[in-house]
Amino acid sequence: MQTLAPITRKVLRARDAAEYLGISVSALRNLAQTRLPAFSVTTGRKVWLVSDLDNYLSQCSGRAITAAPANPWDKILADRQAQVSQNLSG
């Protein structure tokens, strides 16, 4: 049986976006008026792009937000699997 890759959400609703940033929903709504705009996917439903939230965090911290693996061994394993595949193919 084939397994599907997990879905990575690209947008978050207000509660999830606020939690992602570590702030309250009301603080998020205040930011949405000036610095962190949301957009509507349906009438009355606003969402925030995860990439916009990451950019905002980068601006606030002065550091880039990177997608580092949660476990450093994951990268080592992926590199090793790539080497093995390359050796087997040629």
CYANA upper distance limits for C-alpha pairs under 8 A (distance plus 0.5 A):
  9 ARG  CA     50 VAL  CA      8.28
 10 LYS  CA     49 LEU  CA      6.35
 10 LYS  CA     50 VAL  CA      6.02
 10 LYS  CA     51 SER  CA      7.99
 11 VAL  CA     47 VAL  CA      6.48
 11 VAL  CA     48 TRP  CA      5.83
 11 VAL  CA     49 LEU  CA      4.90
 11 VAL  CA     50 VAL  CA      5.95
 12 LEU  CA     16 ASP  CA      6.13
 12 LEU  CA     17 ALA  CA      5.79
 12 LEU  CA     47 VAL  CA      5.89
 12 LEU  CA     48 TRP  CA      5.82
 12 LEU  CA     49 LEU  CA      7.00
 12 LEU  CA     50 VAL  CA      7.21
 13 ARG  CA     17 ALA  CA      6.36
 13 ARG  CA     45 ARG  CA      8.43
 13 ARG  CA     46 LYS  CA      7.03
 13 ARG  CA     47 VAL  CA      5.18
 13 ARG  CA     48 TRP  CA      6.98
 14 ALA  CA     18 ALA  CA      6.46
 14 ALA  CA     25 VAL  CA      6.76
 14 ALA  CA     28 LEU  CA      7.80
 14 ALA  CA     29 ARG  CA      8.36
 14 ALA  CA     46 LYS  CA      7.77
 14 ALA  CA     47 VAL  CA      6.99
 14 ALA  CA     48 TRP  CA      7.94
 15 ARG  CA     19 GLU  CA      6.73
 15 ARG  CA     25 VAL  CA      6.39
 16 ASP  CA     20 TYR  CA      6.51
 17 ALA  CA     21 LEU  CA      6.82
 17 ALA  CA     28 LEU  CA      8.24
 17 ALA  CA     48 TRP  CA      7.26
 17 ALA  CA     50 VAL  CA      8.34
 17 ALA  CA     53 LEU  CA      8.13
 18 ALA  CA     22 GLY  CA      6.45
 18 ALA  CA     23 ILE  CA      5.63
 18 ALA  CA     24 SER  CA      6.12
 18 ALA  CA     25 VAL  CA      5.82
 18 ALA  CA     27 ALA  CA      8.35
 18 ALA  CA     28 LEU  CA      6.29
 19 GLU  CA     23 ILE  CA      6.62
 19 GLU  CA     24 SER  CA      7.72
 21 LEU  CA     53 LEU  CA      7.81
 21 LEU  CA     57 LEU  CA      8.11
 23 ILE  CA     27 ALA  CA      6.80
 23 ILE  CA     28 LEU  CA      7.32
 24 SER  CA     28 LEU  CA      6.82
 25 VAL  CA     29 ARG  CA      6.71
 26 SER  CA     30 ASN  CA      6.76
 27 ALA  CA     31 LEU  CA      6.76
 28 LEU  CA     32 ALA  CA      6.61
 29 ARG  CA     33 GLN  CA      7.15
 30 ASN  CA     34 THR  CA      7.72
 31 LEU  CA     35 ARG  CA      5.75
 31 LEU  CA     36 LEU  CA      5.84
 31 LEU  CA     37 PRO  CA      7.99
 32 ALA  CA     36 LEU  CA      4.98
 32 ALA  CA     37 PRO  CA      5.00
 32 ALA  CA     38 ALA  CA      6.67
 33 GLN  CA     37 PRO  CA      7.04
 36 LEU  CA     52 ASP  CA      7.92
 36 LEU  CA     53 LEU  CA      8.18
 36 LEU  CA     56 TYR  CA      7.87
 37 PRO  CA     48 TRP  CA      7.86
 38 ALA  CA     46 LYS  CA      6.42
 38 ALA  CA     47 VAL  CA      5.98
 38 ALA  CA     48 TRP  CA      5.45
 38 ALA  CA     49 LEU  CA      8.20
 39 PHE  CA     46 LYS  CA      5.78
 39 PHE  CA     47 VAL  CA      6.16
 39 PHE  CA     48 TRP  CA      7.19
 40 SER  CA     44 GLY  CA      7.40
 40 SER  CA     45 ARG  CA      5.96
 40 SER  CA     46 LYS  CA      4.88
 40 SER  CA     47 VAL  CA      6.76
 41 VAL  CA     45 ARG  CA      6.60
 41 VAL  CA     46 LYS  CA      6.93
 41 VAL  CA     47 VAL  CA      7.60
 42 THR  CA     46 LYS  CA      8.10
 48 TRP  CA     52 ASP  CA      7.55
 48 TRP  CA     53 LEU  CA      7.75
 49 LEU  CA     53 LEU  CA      6.97
 50 VAL  CA     54 ASP  CA      6.67
 51 SER  CA     55 ASN  CA      6.62
 52 ASP  CA     56 TYR  CA      6.63
 53 LEU  CA     57 LEU  CA      6.76
 54 ASP  CA     58 SER  CA      6.65
 54 ASP  CA     65 ILE  CA      6.79
 55 ASN  CA     59 GLN  CA      6.69
 55 ASN  CA     65 ILE  CA      8.01
 56 TYR  CA     60 CYS  CA      6.70
 57 LEU  CA     61 SER  CA      6.52
 57 LEU  CA     65 ILE  CA      7.93
 58 SER  CA     62 GLY  CA      6.04
 58 SER  CA     63 ARG  CA      5.65
 58 SER  CA     64 ALA  CA      5.60
 58 SER  CA     65 ILE  CA      6.31
 59 GLN  CA     63 ARG  CA      7.65
 69 PRO  CA     74 ASP  CA      7.17
 69 PRO  CA     75 LYS  CA      7.37
 70 ALA  CA     74 ASP  CA      8.35
 71 ASN  CA     75 LYS  CA      8.21
 72 PRO  CA     76 ILE  CA      7.38
 73 TRP  CA     77 LEU  CA      6.54
 74 ASP  CA     78 ALA  CA      6.59
 75 LYS  CA     79 ASP  CA      6.57
 76 ILE  CA     80 ARG  CA      6.66
 77 LEU  CA     81 GLN  CA      6.60
 78 ALA  CA     82 ALA  CA      6.68
 79 ASP  CA     83 GLN  CA      6.80
 80 ARG  CA     84 VAL  CA      6.76
 81 GLN  CA     85 SER  CA      6.64
 82 ALA  CA     86 GLN  CA      6.60
 83 GLN  CA     87 ASN  CA      6.64
 84 VAL  CA     88 LEU  CA      6.69
 85 SER  CA     89 SER  CA      6.68
 86 GLN  CA     90 GLY  CA      6.85
